Amino acid sequence: MTEPVQRIVKVLARGPQTIRSLGFETGGPGTLEVAPITSRLTSLETLSLGAWPLRFEGALSASLRHLIINLREPVSGLGEARFPGLEKLALELPFRRLEVPPALLGGEVAASLKSLTLSGALWPQQLGELSASALLRGLSELTIWAGAETGWYAALLESIDSFAHLDRISLLADRHHPEWVEAVKTALPQANIRGPQLRL
């Protein structure tokens, strides 16, 4: 962690333990260490991590409920983090192939996760891994805001039955690929998802 951020976290931790939300939206030099934040801020419920290189090794929080991560900068140790009460996770994916940590897909990082939002560049392989994962089976809501240029729409159609248990699925329709939009419009009702939404 860079020294100015480290000092900020220490000052916050010395105050009343009522900090519920914290965001690091702009990047800086060095790497942001998540473990000291979660260990010192024991009432933290929402954590938003913007364009920083991130280290999750050793991160543990029983209070965290909502986590937002921008994965465009290097991230390490996400699969080693443990957030047992986490209910909402939002991942901003970079336009490069990025392996989703197996521990996250297996539900080990966030056993109580109910809502997942994926934005940025989603790849077919990532969606295929999600469709076969324990993580998906525990979700009630999935939001995908990603363009179609990577071809993830095709992977969704191939595995649409895996998403039928969801209470809600919300997709961003890519107007530059109307053929996929029409295919998804047809497939969603057939999957018997209770709240499908295709946002234009």
VENTA-V884021 format. One line per field, one symbol per residue. ss: DSSP state (a for helix, b for strand, c for the rest). phi: phi as a letter, one per 40 degrees, with the letter a starting at -180 (. if undefined). psi: psi as a letter, one per 40 degrees, with the letter a starting at -180 (. if undefined). Layout:
ss: ???
phi: ???
psi: ???
This chain:
ss: ccaaaaaaaaaaaaccccccbbbbccccccbbbaaaaaaacccccbbbbcccbbbccccbcccccbbbbbccccbbcaaacbcccccbbbbbbccccccccaaaacccccccccbbbbbbcccaaaaaaaaccaaaaaccbbbbbbcccccaaaaaaacaaaaccccbbbbbcccccaaaaaaaaaaaaacccccbbbbc
phi: .cddcdcccccccccdcbcbbabbcbcacgbcccdcccccbcbcbbbbbccbcbbbdgcaacccbbbbbccccdbbgccccbbcbcbbbbbccccacbccddccccgccacbcbbbbbbgbcbdcccccccbccdccccbabbbbaccccgcdcccccbdccbccccabbbcccccbcccdcccdccdcccgccbcbbcc
psi: iidddddddddddeaigehdhhhgdiiaiahhhdddddddgeehdhhhhbgihihehehhhedhdhhhhhedihhiedeeihgdehdhhhhhiifihhhhhddddeeddgdehdhhhhibhhiddddddddeiddddeiehhhhgiiedeedddddddfddeedeidhhhihhheegdddddddddddddefhdfhhhh.
